[in-house]
Amino acid sequence: MIKLLHTSDWHLGRSLYGRKRYDEFRAFLDWLAARLVSESVDVLLVAGDIFDSSTPSNRAQELYYSFLCRVSESPCRHVVIIGGNHDSPSLLNAPREVLRFLDIHIIGSISPADEVLVLKDEGGRAEMIVCAVPFLRDRDVREARAGETLEDKGRKLVEGIAAHYEEVCAIARRRRAEEGGNIPLVAMGHLFTSGGRTSESDGVRDLYIGSLAHLDGAIFPDYIDYLALGHLHISQKVGGSQTRRYSGSPLPMGFGEAGQEKSVLLVTFDGASPSVAALQVPHFLTLETVSGDMPAILERLGQLARREQPAVVEVVYEGEALAADLQHQLQEAVTDSCVDILRIVNRRIQARSLQQSQPGETLAELSIIQVFDRCLAAHHVPEEQCRDLRLAFREAVASLDQDDVRAE
């Protein structure tokens, strides 16, 4: 028997409308360290997006390294961490030679030989093989050529990602045969598979251009015993498979995730045969969207205030009355309580603004793609040109998201 725990998308350092969340991150990592002990976990897998930014704050890094120190002193024998699209490969890789002595394996960037890890027990016997494939950037797997169409780029991208997994998993399969064959072969990745579910305001980015972000689950070799994926924040199966999973983010990353039950996945192997169970992550802070007319909103805010437990709230006013003093009424309702209103959306004003070409919109309410769409509309760009311009813009955004890696 060997147990692994699969988690991903911590996004350490992420804030919510300017509100720092370090206390929540610390509470989660404390809980996770305790679960590693109570569940007798042998291997911890973190499938990317450890940090929310390629330049994480000192406090976010302190949380990360303090947690790794705690795990190194626990019964958990191995930690495997891969880079995600939010992470800086060089920042993750910088301490990996030191961390390797603690059986903490970091794979921040592409390197097929280094991505195959043979994990050994206390007696030096191989007990698991891990294909630790980090987030694959476009230029890692596709050579750009002049004159390519978007279809050409998409086809080469998918072929490149599939070829990389085939190469790494083939190496792992040979290593498993050399070690005797009856040990689990686990693969990791940070990507977006076809049919994957997302939620509003979760911050999940398109990894590639347009629909090319979604990859068919068939690219993964069928002899993988368990596939541990990151990037999507909703815990879910790939193609309905019990053993190909996204663990999801352990904390809600926005109000769109507020109603979700968050979890990490505990995988128990009997030989090379896995069984999977979800461990529910506690709610360390209440996130809630309160919507309706003014009486309904005030009633719910009053209930939250009387609970005397910290809560952060997004208010969506949907009443017919003008509610000119909306912000004052709402703030007065939560005075001297543990409720913090982070965002107020007035649907009545918003609807009127939309009728007036949306002059009342703010950047906080729009995605970067929506901002570009507003620009196209403002400049009266013909619709037949908009499709190509949108695709070119997405390509430019994807390229900018990876600038930190080019600098390294």
GUFI-521451 format. One record per residue (C-alpha): residue number from 1; residue in three letters; x, y, z. Coordinates in Angstrom, 3 decimals. Each point is the difference from the previous one (the first is absolute). Example, Ala and Ser with C-alpha at 12.3 -4.5 7.8 and 13.67 -1.06 7.14 Angstrom:
<nodes>
<1; ALA; <12.300; -4.500; 7.800>>
<2; SER; <1.370; 3.440; -0.660>>
</nodes>
This chain:
<nodes>
<1; MET; <0.000; 0.000; 0.000>>
<2; ILE; <1.120; 3.534; -0.756>>
<3; LYS; <-1.998; 3.216; 0.367>>
<4; LEU; <0.330; 3.225; -1.921>>
<5; LEU; <-1.812; 3.272; 0.462>>
<6; HIS; <-0.765; 2.107; -3.085>>
<7; THR; <-0.473; 3.764; 0.262>>
<8; SER; <0.575; 2.991; -2.272>>
<9; ASP; <-0.691; 3.677; -0.650>>
<10; TRP; <0.878; 1.454; 3.401>>
<11; HIS; <0.586; 3.453; -1.534>>
<12; LEU; <1.901; 1.183; 3.069>>
<13; GLY; <-0.005; 3.785; 0.136>>
<14; ARG; <-3.288; 0.488; -1.826>>
<15; SER; <-2.172; 2.826; 1.265>>
<16; LEU; <-3.735; 0.522; -0.394>>
<17; TYR; <-0.919; 3.516; -1.104>>
<18; GLY; <3.034; 1.302; 1.887>>
<19; ARG; <-0.576; -2.102; 3.126>>
<20; LYS; <3.061; -2.037; 0.984>>
<21; ARG; <-0.675; -3.666; 0.745>>
<22; TYR; <3.160; -1.177; 1.741>>
<23; ASP; <-1.892; -1.170; 3.095>>
<24; GLU; <-2.148; -2.283; -2.175>>
<25; PHE; <3.030; -1.410; -1.821>>
<26; ARG; <1.757; -0.685; 3.302>>
<27; ALA; <-3.099; -1.704; 1.404>>
<28; PHE; <-0.240; -2.228; -3.063>>
<29; LEU; <3.682; -0.987; 0.124>>
<30; ASP; <-0.313; -0.764; 3.730>>
<31; TRP; <-3.016; -2.186; -0.760>>
<32; LEU; <1.812; -1.713; -2.871>>
<33; ALA; <3.076; -0.759; 2.111>>
<34; ALA; <-2.258; -1.561; 2.636>>
<35; ARG; <-1.798; -2.145; -2.612>>
<36; LEU; <3.307; -1.355; -1.297>>
<37; VAL; <0.610; -1.372; 3.480>>
<38; SER; <-3.524; -1.150; 0.869>>
<39; GLU; <-0.486; -1.772; -3.351>>
<40; SER; <3.518; -1.512; -0.001>>
<41; VAL; <0.748; 1.512; -3.416>>
<42; ASP; <3.217; -1.194; -1.663>>
<43; VAL; <0.116; 2.337; -3.023>>
<44; LEU; <-1.313; 3.540; -0.444>>
<45; LEU; <-0.601; 1.241; -3.569>>
<46; VAL; <-0.549; 3.713; -0.721>>
<47; ALA; <-1.098; 0.449; -3.626>>
<48; GLY; <1.011; 3.595; -0.679>>
<49; ASP; <-0.930; 3.607; 0.778>>
<50; ILE; <1.614; -0.021; 3.407>>
<51; PHE; <0.170; 3.787; -0.168>>
<52; ASP; <-2.440; 2.440; -1.549>>
<53; SER; <2.767; 2.028; -1.614>>
<54; SER; <3.382; -0.632; -1.602>>
<55; THR; <1.363; 2.541; 2.509>>
<56; PRO; <-1.586; -1.139; 3.279>>
<57; SER; <0.280; 2.116; 3.116>>
<58; ASN; <2.444; -0.863; 2.778>>
<59; ARG; <-2.939; -0.971; 2.182>>
<60; ALA; <-1.341; -2.438; -2.605>>
<61; GLN; <3.436; -1.595; -0.340>>
<62; GLU; <0.331; -0.247; 3.785>>
<63; LEU; <-3.277; -1.956; 0.140>>
<64; TYR; <1.253; -2.347; -2.731>>
<65; TYR; <3.410; -0.753; 1.492>>
<66; SER; <-1.322; -0.287; 3.564>>
<67; PHE; <-2.488; -2.585; -1.214>>
<68; LEU; <2.709; -1.989; -1.818>>
<69; CYS; <2.111; -0.021; 3.173>>
<70; ARG; <-2.933; -1.393; 1.969>>
<71; VAL; <-0.637; -2.708; -2.576>>
<72; SER; <3.675; -1.027; 0.000>>
<73; GLU; <-0.341; -0.743; 3.722>>
<74; SER; <-3.218; -1.983; -0.439>>
<75; PRO; <-0.532; -3.680; -0.946>>
<76; CYS; <-0.703; 1.123; -3.615>>
<77; ARG; <3.042; -1.301; -1.888>>
<78; HIS; <-0.211; 1.899; -3.287>>
<79; VAL; <-1.316; 3.272; -1.367>>
<80; VAL; <-0.270; 0.609; -3.767>>
<81; ILE; <-0.774; 3.537; -1.206>>
<82; ILE; <-0.417; 1.113; -3.618>>
<83; GLY; <-0.195; 3.540; -1.354>>
<84; GLY; <-3.274; 1.445; -1.238>>
<85; ASN; <-0.720; 2.843; -2.380>>
<86; HIS; <-0.006; 2.505; 2.879>>
<87; ASP; <3.365; -1.169; 1.348>>
<88; SER; <3.497; 1.155; -0.900>>
<89; PRO; <2.010; -3.100; -1.016>>
<90; SER; <3.309; 1.517; 1.118>>
<91; LEU; <-1.385; 1.015; 3.391>>
<92; LEU; <-1.339; -3.502; 0.626>>
<93; ASN; <3.150; -1.692; -1.291>>
<94; ALA; <2.521; 2.180; 1.861>>
<95; PRO; <0.052; -2.050; 3.264>>
<96; ARG; <-0.778; -3.408; -1.513>>
<97; GLU; <3.467; -1.502; 0.445>>
<98; VAL; <-0.148; 0.796; 3.725>>
<99; LEU; <-3.601; -1.142; 0.359>>
<100; ARG; <0.790; -3.297; -1.735>>
<101; PHE; <1.947; -1.052; 3.110>>
<102; LEU; <-3.318; 0.279; 1.857>>
<103; ASP; <-1.738; -2.165; -2.661>>
<104; ILE; <-1.802; 3.089; -1.301>>
<105; HIS; <0.078; -0.086; -3.797>>
<106; ILE; <-0.604; 3.212; -1.954>>
<107; ILE; <-0.608; 0.024; -3.764>>
<108; GLY; <-0.558; 3.586; -1.050>>
<109; SER; <0.797; -0.251; -3.713>>
<110; ILE; <0.106; -2.531; -2.811>>
<111; SER; <2.758; -2.661; 0.090>>
<112; PRO; <-1.168; -3.522; -0.994>>
<113; ALA; <2.761; -1.922; 1.789>>
<114; ASP; <-0.448; 1.969; 3.246>>
<115; GLU; <-3.779; -0.361; -0.112>>
<116; VAL; <0.132; -3.750; 0.705>>
<117; LEU; <0.414; -0.572; 3.741>>
<118; VAL; <0.513; -3.397; 1.624>>
<119; LEU; <-1.160; 0.346; 3.611>>
<120; LYS; <1.498; -2.467; 2.465>>
<121; ASP; <-0.971; -1.253; 3.441>>
<122; GLU; <2.179; -0.051; 3.108>>
<123; GLY; <1.638; -3.205; -1.186>>
<124; GLY; <1.000; 1.489; -3.346>>
<125; ARG; <-2.602; -1.939; -1.986>>
<126; ALA; <-1.964; 1.787; -2.725>>
<127; GLU; <-3.588; 0.560; 1.136>>
<128; MET; <-1.368; 2.429; -2.612>>
<129; ILE; <0.983; 1.602; -3.305>>
<130; VAL; <-1.210; 3.535; -0.664>>
<131; CYS; <-0.065; 1.801; -3.350>>
<132; ALA; <0.220; 3.552; 1.355>>
<133; VAL; <-0.903; 2.007; -3.114>>
<134; PRO; <-0.203; 3.770; 0.688>>
<135; PHE; <-2.102; 2.502; -1.889>>
<136; LEU; <1.062; -0.276; -3.654>>
<137; ARG; <0.367; 3.400; -1.598>>
<138; ASP; <-0.697; 0.405; -3.683>>
<139; ARG; <3.664; 0.446; -0.923>>
<140; ASP; <0.960; -3.098; 2.030>>
<141; VAL; <-1.856; -2.324; -2.349>>
<142; ARG; <-0.505; 1.876; -3.273>>
<143; GLU; <2.427; 1.638; -2.397>>
<144; ALA; <-1.529; 3.142; -1.481>>
<145; ARG; <0.249; 0.444; -3.769>>
<146; ALA; <-0.831; 2.983; -2.207>>
<147; GLY; <-3.312; -0.174; -1.814>>
<148; GLU; <-1.661; -2.523; 2.313>>
<149; THR; <-3.765; 0.145; 0.329>>
<150; LEU; <-1.716; -0.195; 3.379>>
<151; GLU; <-1.057; -3.528; -0.910>>
<152; ASP; <3.632; -0.949; -0.655>>
<153; LYS; <1.043; 1.459; 3.346>>
<154; GLY; <-2.772; -1.848; 1.801>>
<155; ARG; <0.786; -3.335; -1.587>>
<156; LYS; <3.738; 0.296; 0.726>>
<157; LEU; <-0.686; 1.062; 3.564>>
<158; VAL; <-2.191; -3.008; 0.732>>
<159; GLU; <2.459; -2.308; -1.756>>
<160; GLY; <2.887; 1.473; 1.994>>
<161; ILE; <-1.715; -0.435; 3.371>>
<162; ALA; <-1.051; -3.562; -0.857>>
<163; ALA; <3.531; -0.832; -1.191>>
<164; HIS; <1.510; 1.349; 3.206>>
<165; TYR; <-2.264; -2.133; 2.184>>
<166; GLU; <0.695; -3.026; -2.199>>
<167; GLU; <3.768; 0.511; 0.364>>
<168; VAL; <-0.022; 0.545; 3.766>>
<169; CYS; <-2.451; -2.821; 0.703>>
<170; ALA; <1.963; -2.406; -2.218>>
<171; ILE; <3.117; 0.709; 2.078>>
<172; ALA; <-2.024; -0.616; 3.157>>
<173; ARG; <-1.413; -3.241; -1.366>>
<174; ARG; <3.497; -1.304; -0.711>>
<175; ARG; <1.122; 0.964; 3.490>>
<176; ARG; <-2.979; -1.809; 1.499>>
<177; ALA; <0.889; -3.156; -1.930>>
<178; GLU; <3.572; 0.247; 1.281>>
<179; GLU; <-1.290; 0.296; 3.577>>
<180; GLY; <-2.251; -3.048; -0.198>>
<181; GLY; <-3.209; 1.279; -1.552>>
<182; ASN; <-2.525; -0.103; 2.852>>
<183; ILE; <0.393; 3.562; 1.249>>
<184; PRO; <-2.310; 2.954; -0.745>>
<185; LEU; <0.731; 2.256; -2.966>>
<186; VAL; <-1.396; 3.451; 0.692>>
<187; ALA; <-0.012; 2.980; -2.381>>
<188; MET; <-0.464; 3.680; 0.798>>
<189; GLY; <-0.909; 2.994; -2.126>>
<190; HIS; <-1.246; 3.563; 0.012>>
<191; LEU; <-2.344; 0.545; -2.933>>
<192; PHE; <-3.593; 0.356; -1.172>>
<193; THR; <-1.711; -3.157; -1.279>>
<194; SER; <-3.059; 0.009; -2.245>>
<195; GLY; <-3.252; 0.142; 1.915>>
<196; GLY; <1.638; 1.456; 3.100>>
<197; ARG; <-2.253; 2.107; 2.219>>
<198; THR; <0.860; 3.486; 1.223>>
<199; SER; <-1.905; 2.588; 2.015>>
<200; GLU; <-0.462; 3.741; -0.253>>
<201; SER; <2.848; 2.127; 1.426>>
<202; ASP; <2.216; -3.016; 0.780>>
<203; GLY; <2.981; 1.566; -1.776>>
<204; VAL; <0.620; -3.043; -2.226>>
<205; ARG; <1.833; 1.295; -3.058>>
<206; ASP; <-0.096; -1.260; -3.544>>
<207; LEU; <3.342; -1.783; -0.255>>
<208; TYR; <0.227; 0.142; -3.759>>
<209; ILE; <-1.817; 1.791; -2.797>>
<210; GLY; <-3.802; -0.207; 0.005>>
<211; SER; <-1.358; -3.546; -0.035>>
<212; LEU; <3.508; -1.439; -0.133>>
<213; ALA; <0.021; 0.287; 3.790>>
<214; HIS; <-2.103; -3.179; 0.161>>
<215; LEU; <1.864; -3.268; -0.564>>
<216; ASP; <-1.550; -3.410; -0.535>>
<217; GLY; <0.549; -2.389; 2.905>>
<218; ALA; <1.074; -2.614; -2.546>>
<219; ILE; <3.459; 1.609; -0.179>>
<220; PHE; <0.914; -1.799; 3.245>>
<221; PRO; <1.271; -3.596; -0.377>>
<222; ASP; <-2.521; -2.547; 1.252>>
<223; TYR; <2.559; -1.810; 2.175>>
<224; ILE; <0.170; 2.907; 2.461>>
<225; ASP; <-1.399; -1.276; 3.307>>
<226; TYR; <-0.977; 3.435; 1.327>>
<227; LEU; <0.023; 3.448; -1.637>>
<228; ALA; <0.301; 3.005; 2.366>>
<229; LEU; <-0.912; 3.224; -1.765>>
<230; GLY; <-0.075; 3.664; 0.936>>
<231; HIS; <-1.279; 3.269; -1.495>>
<232; LEU; <-3.785; -0.399; 0.328>>
<233; HIS; <-1.308; 1.152; 3.372>>
<234; ILE; <-3.022; -2.310; 0.152>>
<235; SER; <0.788; -3.535; 1.183>>
<236; GLN; <-0.991; -2.277; -2.904>>
<237; LYS; <0.679; -3.139; -1.986>>
<238; VAL; <1.465; -0.047; -3.503>>
<239; GLY; <-2.389; -1.778; -2.345>>
<240; GLY; <-1.799; -1.549; 2.960>>
<241; SER; <3.083; -1.982; 1.050>>
<242; GLN; <0.455; -0.741; 3.709>>
<243; THR; <3.773; 0.066; -0.386>>
<244; ARG; <0.503; 3.103; -2.175>>
<245; ARG; <-0.806; 2.968; 2.164>>
<246; TYR; <0.250; 3.680; 0.753>>
<247; SER; <0.233; 0.578; 3.742>>
<248; GLY; <-1.177; 3.611; -0.393>>
<249; SER; <1.158; 2.972; 2.023>>
<250; PRO; <-0.134; -0.446; 3.800>>
<251; LEU; <-1.354; 3.524; 0.561>>
<252; PRO; <-2.696; 1.834; -1.972>>
<253; MET; <1.902; 2.432; -2.222>>
<254; GLY; <-2.969; 2.300; -0.594>>
<255; PHE; <-3.650; 0.450; 0.850>>
<256; GLY; <-0.889; -2.230; -2.942>>
<257; GLU; <1.516; -2.916; 1.946>>
<258; ALA; <-1.555; 0.947; 3.341>>
<259; GLY; <-2.601; -2.777; 0.013>>
<260; GLN; <2.381; -2.802; -0.956>>
<261; GLU; <1.200; -2.735; 2.322>>
<262; LYS; <3.779; -0.028; -0.270>>
<263; SER; <2.062; -3.162; 0.375>>
<264; VAL; <3.299; -1.795; -0.395>>
<265; LEU; <0.137; -3.538; -1.364>>
<266; LEU; <1.344; -2.958; 1.968>>
<267; VAL; <1.121; -2.847; -2.269>>
<268; THR; <0.752; -3.400; 1.527>>
<269; PHE; <1.899; -2.524; -2.128>>
<270; ASP; <-0.258; -3.745; 0.486>>
<271; GLY; <2.875; -0.994; -2.228>>
<272; ALA; <-0.621; 2.123; -3.096>>
<273; SER; <-3.784; 0.157; 0.512>>
<274; PRO; <-1.276; 3.347; 1.362>>
<275; SER; <-3.090; 0.979; 1.959>>
<276; VAL; <-0.852; 3.681; 0.382>>
<277; ALA; <-1.729; 1.853; 2.833>>
<278; ALA; <-0.619; 3.733; 0.394>>
<279; LEU; <0.985; 1.719; 3.260>>
<280; GLN; <-2.139; 3.097; 0.498>>
<281; VAL; <1.942; 3.173; 0.790>>
<282; PRO; <-1.610; 2.091; 2.763>>
<283; HIS; <-1.331; 3.492; -0.694>>
<284; PHE; <2.573; 2.209; 1.682>>
<285; LEU; <-1.900; 3.162; -0.905>>
<286; THR; <-3.569; 0.476; -1.208>>
<287; LEU; <-0.278; 1.399; -3.529>>
<288; GLU; <-3.496; 0.829; -1.141>>
<289; THR; <-1.854; 1.880; -2.721>>
<290; VAL; <-3.065; 1.703; 1.473>>
<291; SER; <-2.538; 0.997; -2.646>>
<292; GLY; <-3.549; 1.245; -0.286>>
<293; ASP; <-1.883; 3.191; 0.838>>
<294; MET; <0.949; 2.158; 2.953>>
<295; PRO; <-2.132; -1.747; 2.684>>
<296; ALA; <1.347; -3.423; -1.016>>
<297; ILE; <3.593; 1.209; -0.033>>
<298; LEU; <-0.277; 1.749; 3.377>>
<299; GLU; <-1.617; -3.066; 1.552>>
<300; ARG; <2.827; -2.291; -1.171>>
<301; LEU; <2.715; 2.452; 1.057>>
<302; GLY; <-1.623; 0.151; 3.428>>
<303; GLN; <0.079; -3.791; 0.269>>
<304; LEU; <3.699; -0.087; -0.915>>
<305; ALA; <0.790; 2.791; 2.460>>
<306; ARG; <-1.753; -1.777; 2.879>>
<307; ARG; <2.040; -3.177; -0.586>>
<308; GLU; <3.095; 1.850; 1.243>>
<309; GLN; <2.189; -1.965; -2.407>>
<310; PRO; <2.214; 1.676; -2.623>>
<311; ALA; <-1.650; 0.236; -3.418>>
<312; VAL; <0.803; 1.836; -3.210>>
<313; VAL; <-2.909; 0.937; -2.212>>
<314; GLU; <-0.823; 1.041; -3.534>>
<315; VAL; <-3.321; 1.850; -0.184>>
<316; VAL; <-2.040; -0.084; -3.210>>
<317; TYR; <-2.913; 2.442; 0.174>>
<318; GLU; <-2.858; -1.075; -2.265>>
<319; GLY; <-2.812; 2.241; 1.288>>
<320; GLU; <-2.126; 2.351; -2.075>>
<321; ALA; <0.477; 3.002; 2.310>>
<322; LEU; <2.797; 2.400; -0.865>>
<323; ALA; <1.869; -0.572; 3.322>>
<324; ALA; <2.190; 3.063; -0.405>>
<325; ASP; <1.498; -0.494; 3.472>>
<326; LEU; <0.583; -3.727; -0.535>>
<327; GLN; <3.591; -0.090; 1.242>>
<328; HIS; <-0.841; 1.985; 3.157>>
<329; GLN; <-2.921; -2.277; 0.896>>
<330; LEU; <2.066; -3.136; -0.508>>
<331; GLN; <2.990; 1.189; 2.012>>
<332; GLU; <-2.297; 1.144; 2.801>>
<333; ALA; <-1.550; -3.485; 0.124>>
<334; VAL; <3.361; -1.647; 0.774>>
<335; THR; <1.524; 2.658; 2.271>>
<336; ASP; <1.781; -1.498; 3.033>>
<337; SER; <-0.345; -3.536; -1.413>>
<338; CYS; <2.362; -2.580; -1.490>>
<339; VAL; <-1.525; 0.464; -3.461>>
<340; ASP; <2.134; 1.691; -2.646>>
<341; ILE; <-1.744; 1.151; -3.202>>
<342; LEU; <2.598; -0.185; -2.760>>
<343; ARG; <-2.091; 0.721; -3.085>>
<344; ILE; <-3.335; 1.598; -0.794>>
<345; VAL; <-1.726; -0.518; -3.353>>
<346; ASN; <-3.098; 2.082; -0.747>>
<347; ARG; <-1.894; -1.897; -2.710>>
<348; ARG; <-2.468; 2.853; -0.496>>
<349; ILE; <2.739; 2.487; -0.814>>
<350; GLN; <1.860; -2.671; -1.957>>
<351; ALA; <-3.038; -0.679; -2.213>>
<352; ARG; <-0.473; 3.708; -0.656>>
<353; SER; <3.680; 0.331; -0.834>>
<354; LEU; <-0.205; -2.856; -2.492>>
<355; GLN; <-2.771; 1.868; -1.816>>
<356; GLN; <2.401; 2.958; -0.215>>
<357; SER; <2.882; -1.983; -1.544>>
<358; GLN; <1.176; -1.067; 3.442>>
<359; PRO; <1.597; 3.281; 1.200>>
<360; GLY; <-0.405; -1.022; 3.640>>
<361; GLU; <2.094; -3.171; -0.207>>
<362; THR; <3.231; -0.259; 1.936>>
<363; LEU; <3.094; -2.028; -0.788>>
<364; ALA; <-0.632; -2.101; 3.114>>
<365; GLU; <-3.209; -1.288; -1.600>>
<366; LEU; <1.585; -0.962; -3.329>>
<367; SER; <2.419; -2.686; -1.132>>
<368; ILE; <2.901; 1.022; -2.229>>
<369; ILE; <-1.803; -1.575; -2.966>>
<370; GLN; <-3.132; 2.036; 0.749>>
<371; VAL; <2.093; 3.175; 0.125>>
<372; PHE; <1.348; -0.824; -3.463>>
<373; ASP; <-3.543; -0.638; -1.264>>
<374; ARG; <-1.055; 3.429; 1.317>>
<375; CYS; <2.933; 1.523; -1.899>>
<376; LEU; <-1.056; -1.702; -3.232>>
<377; ALA; <-3.536; 1.284; 0.450>>
<378; ALA; <1.148; 3.528; 0.854>>
<379; HIS; <2.032; 0.143; -3.225>>
<380; HIS; <-2.857; -1.469; -2.092>>
<381; VAL; <2.155; -2.869; -1.309>>
<382; PRO; <-1.974; -2.083; -2.543>>
<383; GLU; <-1.179; -3.312; 1.425>>
<384; GLU; <1.689; -1.996; -2.764>>
<385; GLN; <3.374; 1.308; 1.244>>
<386; CYS; <-0.700; -0.524; 3.693>>
<387; ARG; <0.547; -3.769; 0.068>>
<388; ASP; <3.589; 0.174; -1.260>>
<389; LEU; <0.740; 2.991; 2.212>>
<390; ARG; <-1.321; -1.817; 3.078>>
<391; LEU; <2.131; -3.067; -0.750>>
<392; ALA; <3.085; 2.164; -0.559>>
<393; PHE; <-0.681; 1.805; 3.285>>
<394; ARG; <-0.321; -3.282; 1.902>>
<395; GLU; <3.310; -1.105; -1.472>>
<396; ALA; <1.631; 3.253; 1.138>>
<397; VAL; <-1.430; -0.398; 3.521>>
<398; ALA; <1.253; -3.597; 0.222>>
<399; SER; <3.441; 1.196; -1.093>>
<400; LEU; <0.048; 2.778; 2.622>>
<401; ASP; <-0.989; -2.476; 2.731>>
<402; GLN; <3.237; -1.846; -0.743>>
<403; ASP; <2.367; 3.010; -0.144>>
<404; ASP; <1.474; -0.803; 3.410>>
<405; VAL; <1.230; -3.327; -1.341>>
<406; ARG; <1.660; 1.604; -3.010>>
<407; ALA; <1.874; 2.329; 2.354>>
<408; GLU; <1.365; -3.004; 1.837>>
</nodes>
